[in-house]
């Protein structure tokens, strides 16, 4: 029953390591940025990721389920995963140069991140906990983080000073009126 004793120092270390591995898998799911490359067989999507733990093979099923209809490869320093639309193959590790540095979709990642960045709710410690700096060098949106943080105070002041806006009505949305007795 030792494994049930969370206060035992060895069990606590084991639990902490398991948590770190699960977190690293989650970060790989969230931060793998695919880039399209042309091959003789047609387009293939490739990504580079630098995990903190030996998780590459363990994440293969997630990516197969998520991107079943695409041919893709994920390269890490220790291993690579390749999906051809029918079977997964685990291969040797790669190098950052195996994946193009830029992609036409990098601008989309930057625009998405900027639109989601709320300067009025800036909490740098929480942000770096969720998006650790270790991953920034491979995220196209990360190049904007310093400027967004730097301008957060001014942008917040501008938001407060701006007149309120009226929400847009969604096209085709039907707004049913609910009678008080139906509540």
N, C-alpha and C positions, 0 to 999 in steps of 0.2 A: 504493500500500500504506500510505499515511499513516493511513487509517482503522483499521488494525490496530495502530498504535503508541499504546498506552494511556498512555505516558509523555509524549506530545506535549501541551503545555498546552491547545491548542484542542480536541483530541480528549477530553482529560480533562474539560473544561468541558461538551462536548457529551454525554458519557456521564453526567455528574452531572445535567444537565438532563433527559435521558431517564429516568433513575432517579427523579427528583423527580416527573415527570409520571406515570409508572407507579404510584408510591406514592400520588399524589393520586387516581388512578382507583380504586385499591384502597380508599382511605378513603371515596370516594363509595359504592362497593359496600357497605361495612360500616356507614356512618353515615347513610345516607338513612333517615329515619324517616317512614313513610307514615301519613297520617291519613285517615280515611274522611269523605267529604262526600256529602251527598245532592244529586243533580242530577235534572233532568227525565228523563234517560235511565237513571236508576238510580244506584247507588253508584259513586263514583270515588274512587280513592286518590291523595292528593296529598302531595308531599314538598318540603321546602325544603332546599337544600344550597348551601354557599358554598365552591366549589373554589378552590384556589390557582393553578390553571392553566386553560387553555381546553380542558377535557376533556368538557364536557357531551355533545356529539353523539357523541363516541367511546365513551361508556358505554352508549348506547342499546341496543345488541344484548344486552349483559349483562342489562339489566332486562327486555327483551322475553323472553329465554329463561327468566329467573327467575320472572317474573310474567305469563306468557302468558294465563292465564285471567282476569286482572283488567283493568279499565280504570283507567289511572293517568296522572298527570302529575308531572314533576319540574321544579321551578322553581329557577333559579340567577340571580344578577344579570346574567349575560351571555346566557343562552339558556334555553329550556325544551324538554322532551321530552314528547310526548303519545302514548299508546298507546290505541287504541280497540278492541283485540282483533283487528284485521286489519292495520293499517298504523301505522307510526311517523311522527310529524310533528315536525319541529324548529321551534320558534317563538322569538319574542322573549324576552328576559330578563324576569324578574319581580321581585317584592319579597317580603320576608318576610311581609307582610300577605296575600299570595295564598294562604297556607296557614294553617289554624287553629293557634293557639298550643298548645292542649291537645287531648287525645284520650282516649277511655276506655282505650286501650291503654297510655298513658304509665305507669300504675301497674305494668303487666306488665313494661315495660322496667326500671323501678326495682327491682322484685322480682328479676328475672333477674340484674341487675348485682350486687345485694347478695348473692344466693346464690352468685355466682361469685367474689366478692371474698374472697380468702384473706388475713386479717390477718397470719398467720405468714409470709407470703411477700411482704410489702410491699416493693416497690422503686419508689419514686416516679419516678425518672429513666426507668426502663424503661416504667412505666405511661404517662407523658406522652409518651414517644417513640411508643408504639403508639396512644395516644388523645390527640393534641396538643390543648392548651388552645384552639386556634383553633376547634375543633369543639364545644366544651362548651356554648356558648350555645344550640345547637340540639338537644342530646341530653337527653331528659327524665331519664335516669339520672345525668347528670353533676352534678345538683344535690345528690346524696348523696356525692360524692367527698370533699369536705372533712371531713364528719362521719365517714366510714368511715376515712379516714387518721388523724383525731384519736383515734378509739377503737381503732385497730389494736393498740396495745400492750396495753391492758387486755383486749381480746378474745383476744389470743394467750395471755396469762397464764391466762385462764379456760379456754381450750382445754387447756392443759397440765395444769391442776389438775383438770379433769374426769375422771371415771372412763371407761375405754374402753367403747365401745359394741360390741355384737355386730351384724355386718352382717345386714341383712334378707335373707331368701330371696325371690327373685323368684317371683311366683305362676306356677305351671305350669312352672317351670324344672326340667328333668331333669338331675340331676348324675350323669353316667356315671363309674363307677370305672374307672380305667385300671390294669391290672396292670403291675407293674414291668418285666416282660419285653416289654411293648408300647412301652416308652419307647425 
